[in-house]
């Protein structure tokens, strides 16, 4: 499955980022679909766990997949809603005749707030889709830094985690 992601973070992203996201939703061609084989069903017993943790069960993996899928759907809706609000604000920004500085500043703050929300939702969607891809293929539950198990409890609490607790702590200290 091909995953499209926008790049960049923060409220500084332009409306081009919104067009990039919309283009990502375009249907894939038959040739692109045929070129990338879909992985077979995931064996929960193959998912890594930390010492002392019980192995993953099929039910737990299904629950995790369902949670990630519903989160991705929610984020797509949130992005669409924010983009519609941003579009409305951009359309209305030209008719500020007679606005004083406070009104203009308020409109700018509202627009920047919506842009930040949309960008945050895009980033979360990219992380969620990446977690789903890893869950379908390989690498889910393996720390991207040290290669050890991330931990079942950590993944159940935060399924988008790609680092174990120790590596995440090191990263945050930098």
C-alpha positions in Angstrom: 0.0 0.0 0.0 1.4 3.4 -1.0 1.3 6.1 1.7 1.6 9.7 0.8 2.7 12.2 3.4 3.1 15.9 3.4 6.3 17.3 4.8 7.0 20.2 7.2 5.5 21.1 10.5 4.1 24.1 12.2 1.6 26.8 11.2 3.9 28.1 8.5 2.7 25.5 5.9 0.8 27.1 3.1 -2.4 26.2 1.3 -0.1 24.1 -1.0 0.1 21.6 1.9 -3.6 21.3 1.9 -3.6 20.5 -1.9 -0.8 17.9 -1.3 -3.1 16.2 1.3 -6.0 16.3 -1.1 -3.9 14.8 -3.9 -2.9 12.0 -1.5 -6.6 10.9 -1.3 -6.7 10.5 -5.1 -7.2 6.8 -6.2 -4.2 4.8 -7.2 -3.7 3.5 -10.6 -4.0 -0.3 -11.3 -0.3 -0.5 -12.2 0.7 1.0 -8.9 -1.5 -1.4 -6.9 -0.3 -4.4 -8.8 3.4 -3.4 -8.3 3.2 -3.5 -4.5 2.1 -6.8 -3.0 0.0 -6.6 0.1 1.5 -8.5 3.0 -0.2 -11.5 4.4 -2.0 -11.6 7.8 0.1 -10.7 10.8 0.9 -13.5 13.2 0.5 -11.9 16.7 3.1 -14.3 18.1 5.7 -12.7 15.9 5.3 -9.2 17.5 8.1 -8.5 20.0 7.4 -8.1 23.7 9.6 -7.0 26.5 10.7 -9.5 29.1 7.9 -10.3 31.5 5.1 -9.3 29.1 2.6 -11.7 27.8 2.7 -12.4 24.0 0.3 -10.5 21.8 -3.0 -12.2 21.1 -5.0 -11.9 17.8 -7.7 -10.0 19.7 -5.3 -7.4 21.0 -3.8 -6.9 17.6 -7.3 -6.5 16.1 -8.2 -4.1 18.8 -5.1 -2.1 18.1 -5.7 -2.1 14.3 -9.3 -1.0 14.8 -8.2 1.8 17.1 -5.6 3.0 14.6 -8.1 2.8 11.7 -10.8 4.7 13.5 -8.2 7.3 14.6 -7.1 7.7 11.0 -10.7 8.2 9.9 -11.3 10.8 12.7 -8.1 12.7 11.7 -9.1 12.8 8.0 -12.4 14.3 9.0 -10.7 16.8 11.3 -8.4 17.8 8.5 -11.2 18.2 6.0 -13.1 20.3 8.6 -10.1 22.5 9.3 -9.3 22.9 5.6 -12.9 24.1 5.0 -12.6 26.5 7.9 -9.3 27.8 6.6 -10.7 28.2 3.1 -13.6 30.2 4.5 -11.3 32.4 6.4 -9.1 33.0 3.4 -12.1 33.8 1.3 -13.4 36.3 3.9 -10.0 37.9 4.6 -10.4 40.3 1.7 -13.6 41.9 2.9 -12.0 43.4 6.0 -12.8 47.0 4.9 -13.4 49.0 8.0 -11.8 46.5 10.3 -9.6 48.1 12.9 -6.2 46.6 14.0 -7.8 44.4 16.7 -10.3 42.8 14.2 -7.5 42.2 11.7 -5.3 40.7 14.4 -8.1 38.5 15.7 -8.7 37.2 12.1 -5.0 36.4 11.7 -4.8 34.6 15.0 -7.9 32.5 14.2 -6.5 31.7 10.8 -3.1 30.7 12.3 -4.9 28.6 14.9 -6.8 26.7 12.3 -3.6 26.2 10.3 -1.8 24.8 13.3 -4.7 22.5 14.1 -4.8 21.2 10.5 -1.0 20.7 10.5 -1.0 18.9 13.8 -3.8 16.6 12.5 -1.8 15.9 9.3 1.2 15.0 11.4 -0.8 12.7 13.6 -2.4 11.1 10.5 1.0 10.4 9.0 2.1 8.8 12.3 -1.1 6.8 12.5 -0.8 5.6 8.9 2.8 4.7 9.5 1.8 2.6 12.5 -0.8 0.8 10.4 1.8 0.1 7.7 4.2 -1.3 10.3 1.4 -3.4 11.8 0.6 -4.8 8.4 4.2 -5.4 7.5 7.2 -5.6 9.6 8.7 -3.4 12.3 5.7 -2.9 14.6 6.8 -3.0 18.2 10.6 -2.8 17.3 12.4 0.3 18.5 13.7 2.2 15.5 16.8 3.4 17.5 18.1 0.3 19.4 16.1 -2.5 17.7 14.7 -3.9 21.0 11.0 -4.4 21.8 9.1 -1.1 22.4 6.9 -2.9 24.8 3.4 -4.2 24.6 2.0 -1.9 27.4 3.6 1.2 25.7 2.0 0.2 22.4 -1.4 -0.4 23.9 -1.2 3.1 25.5 0.4 4.8 22.5 0.1 2.7 19.3 2.1 5.2 17.2 5.2 4.7 19.4 8.4 3.9 17.4 10.9 4.2 20.2 11.3 2.3 23.4 11.1 4.3 26.7 14.8 4.5 27.1 15.5 5.7 23.5 12.6 8.2 23.8 14.0 9.6 27.0 17.4 10.0 25.3 15.8 11.7 22.4 14.0 14.2 24.6 17.2 15.0 26.5 18.8 16.2 23.3 
